[in-house]
Amino acid sequence: MRVVSLFCGAGGLDLGFIQAGHEIVWANDIYADAVETYRRNIGDHVVCGDITAQKSADIPDCDIVVGGFPCQGFSVANTKRHAGDSRNVLYRELLRVIRDKRPVFFLAENVKGLLHFDGGRAFKRIIADFTKAGYRVAYRLFNAADFGVPQRRERIIIVGTRIDVNFDFSFPAPTHARDGRGGLSRWKGVADALSVLPDPNLPNDIPNHVYSRYKLNFNGYLGHRPLDPSMPAPTVTARGDDRGGVVILPHPNAERRMTGRELATVQGFPLDFGFSGNLSSVYRQIGNAVPPPLAKAIAECFPERRPE
Ligand SMILES: C[S@@+](CC[C@H](N)C(=O)[O-])C[C@H]1O[C@@H](n2cnc3c(N)ncnc32)[C@H](O)[C@@H]1O
């Protein structure tokens, strides 16, 4: 089906949709480096600019609108959050495009914190807005580790089906479990996932296989805790630390931080997916992304073509 992608970033979500056989016909993001990455790897249908400046009439017709709207305003990890955060209005842009284009389906992705933001009122309002726009709405909290990603990343996925469309959308069943119970595969450990990559201190031609020299100091704070090599990594974030840099996970060897390529691997990006921009921009684009394997599993639940 034809997909329009808002807040596409480097293209993690879009890559999953493409891997599932769908076609992205238009995409948008305001972040120049992420758009450059997207263009390099996915296609030049991407438009760089503020979504508020993109007229609905200029966006092509499509079957699905997808968008991981910026989550910082909603995230529980952001202590400065409040209901009036101007970034929350970006979700209204997603709603505007859905109302104007009337796709058969939409998919919205966000952090788990969206469920509890403002005492749960924000989420209720979002669901009510989408319902009022004429969609049957379903949502589920996913853990990327349950889909073979070597990372315990929890994200909420909201899917809407236009009320006049005769299709029962169901979310994918996990393929992996922590202990491998129920005939599922065991969660993938981070050390195992990274074992395919060479030592970045030795000469190599792998894209983005360089790391930040920012000192490791295991003090218990986010990005400053040793990893359990046998478990999926904790969430790769795009959040800044108090110095304005991005919080970067340590390598499971506890000797250095992960390279961009290692973080991309923890997010499930293929090895040849290169990221543009300086090291901290690369880390940020990776931390913002939906893991492509999770995106693919969900994208496969949509029909191959527009239902009658
Ligand atoms: C959570 S990320 C989306 C990542 C993407 N779904 C992926 O899988 O790679 C949110 C994106 O919204 C973009 N963004 C923030 N404000 C925007 C605006 N006003 N217009 C367009 N994009 C914006 C950010 O640059 C960021 O790339």
The ligand as an ORCA input file, in Angstrom:
! r2SCAN-3c Opt
* xyz 0 1
  C      10.758     10.049     17.302
  S      11.504     10.801     15.904
  C      10.855      9.792     14.601
  C      11.797      8.690     14.162
  C      11.323      7.849     13.005
  N       9.973      7.389     13.153
  C      12.241      6.641     12.781
  O      11.803      5.518     12.934
  O      13.436      6.827     12.448
  C      10.627     12.308     15.735
  C      11.080     13.192     14.563
  O      10.232     14.357     14.506
  C      10.990     15.389     13.897
  N      10.363     16.691     14.099
  C      10.312     17.427     15.238
  N       9.644     18.578     15.028
  C       9.236     18.578     13.726
  C       8.513     19.491     12.918
  N       8.054     20.634     13.413
  N       8.288     19.172     11.627
  C       8.762     17.998     11.109
  N       9.466     17.093     11.833
  C       9.700     17.377     13.130
  C      12.354     15.242     14.555
  O      13.348     15.853     13.769
  C      12.500     13.720     14.670
  O      13.261     13.200     13.603
*
